[in-house]
Amino acid sequence: MTTWMIALVVSIGMASQAQVPQASTAGLFREHLADYDAELRRADGRVEIDTLVARLHDLGVTTYYWLIWHAPTDWDDVKLFLPQAAQAGIDVWVYLVPPSESPPKYGSQYSEPFRLDYQRWAEEIAKLSLQHTNLTAWVIDDFYANRAFFTPAYLREMQTRSKRINPSLAFLPLMYFNETTAKFAEDYREVIDGVVVAYLQDRDEIERTWAVLNDADVVPPSELGFPPSTPSQAGDFVRASQSAQVLPADRYTLSFRERDDFTGPTAGYHFKQLLVDGAVVWEQDVAGGPAGWRKVVVDVTEQARGKTGVTVAFRLFDKKGVSNFGVHWRLGDLGAENLRFAADLAAPAKWQPDRRGAFETGFGGAVKEGRRRFHIPFISMTAGDIREFGERHGDPATPERVAAQLRLSLQAWREGKCDGVVTYCLDKRPQSPTFPLAQKLFHEFRSTPSKTGAAQ
């Protein structure tokens, strides 16, 4: 084989692995205020398109995420919805469910008509976007839980097919906060156009997500966790330990703030624990309880009296093995009465981690120094549905708390820490108590553009 032929073969091979041309986001995320799903339907199951468009216009959003799942006619209905949405100045993102939310793994409903053929979906959505220019992007739900299917190579082919038809059509996976890691960004940044990140609990999570997706400095979290879709055995654990000097006194206490992200009823598996010199002095099942921060105060006089020093540890411990039970436990604001720590929870790198099994932790890790090589736009999805809000953020699940969480994301958007905001399943019925609160917020924030939007 001649030298020029070898060079040609190498060139072709390299081209096949080349970065997928990403959609131009100029304008795509400008004033991206959106709503998802909870479409209004007629008695025959078809979408009440006129009413839905009117309610979205009243709500003040610029984009609607159209879920194709609830009825076999959803693909037909989005074709009817698009021109009316365009007249109202509303962009549309098509939203599909992944294999884990489709037969045979789950239920009896697919995203019809192309089901699990996402390569075909990529082409058909791109064709439709040429007919309706307000169809600007598409999303796949629960992406990372299906990453064995949606490999970077699969996405590269999917994006190639889509952008061959419409280079401007964007694709974004739906992710959760704990899945949005530096590894995810490195693995997928060349084959996606952005990310929708669901149910960020507070501003710290928004800031951390922004840092990861902008290749900025990322401080490891003071967190212990266990990944989903992963087995464990009884006795598996992860622990973070720190030494403390015992000062002369009659009473010793420890205090800290903690929260975990599991609010379901499944009990008897993962346990949160505080240990002093190996003895469990506080314990709580991750099951139930609020998703917000709470303060814990523990009297450790018995464990510390008469000693010059003790070892304090936070541990996440499995009393029974699991097969698919992800959880993350965050810790902060360590306080002590008559105990002096070498480092507090604001310095997780100075704690000593150890583990058995597949548990994860941010303790003991060094700061990841960013190089600002990329910017992956991200949309913050916040729960607009009362039931879903309760599952994600705990009780009380009230319209006022839904609105407060929406304001949190909108404020971050205004300050350039996310590229848009979308409400999950906001109740759009006339009697909805949540709709007017969200409506007021969307109109308030539309009057002042975000730093991100202004820069695009």
GIRADA-V584992 format. One line per field, one symbol per residue. phi: phi as a letter, one per 30 degrees, with the letter a starting at -180 (. if undefined). A space follows every 50 residues. Layout:
phi: ???
//
This chain:
phi: .dddddddddddddddcdddedddcdjdcdhdcbbbihddbdddjdddde dddddddddjdcbbccdcadbdcddddddddeddddddicdbcdbccded cbdddaibccdccchcddddeedddddddddbdddcabbcdhdddcdddd deddddddddddddcbdddcbbdcbcedddcddeeddcddbbclbcccid dadedddddedddchcdbdeddbbabddhbdbbejdabbbbadbdcddac bbbbbacbabcccdddbjcdbdbcbbhicdcaaadddiiddddbcbbbdc eddceiccabccbcbcbcdbdbcabdabccbahdbacibcddacddbddc cccaabjcdbacdicdddddchdabcebcdcbdccddddddcbiddcbed dedddddedddddecicaclbbddhddcdeddddedddeddddddddbdd dddddd
//
